[in-house]
């Protein structure tokens, strides 16, 4: 994990909508992030920072994952776990974040019954994918895109 990343909440515009700006070494990113609490940040390939952001109230309904390109100073990929109509039924907290290799991280957050949480795999360059992320709906949602810098799937590697 890295410590030179700060998430600064923006003033509320609408109830329940929390947005923030991210700063790395005092330099502000050009995009607003949903969420207001930085759970974890990891450096990847010296060009990217992987951010785990929540609302920060202890029991979360939504976890946002962002990949920040340091050279372009912009978010190049993102995902959301949780949220939706039934989010309040499954509030939980982010836990057991572990770096498994240079390009993979495991963690638990609203995990599926038959898994050990989630496995996030980062790629050296973006891969082409089907533009819709349907596999783990309604748990994971992502913007429509034909390229991904990371994928999230069920973790079949034990977290213990």
Secondary structure, DSSP 8 states (H G I E B T S, - for coil): --SSEEEEE---SSTT--EEEEEETTEE-SS-EE-SEEEEEEEETTTEEEEEEE--SSSBSEEEEEEEETTTTEEEEEEEEE-STTGGGG-B--EEEEEEETTEEEEESS--TTSSSEEEEEEEEEEE--SS--TTTTTEE----SEEEEEEEE--S---
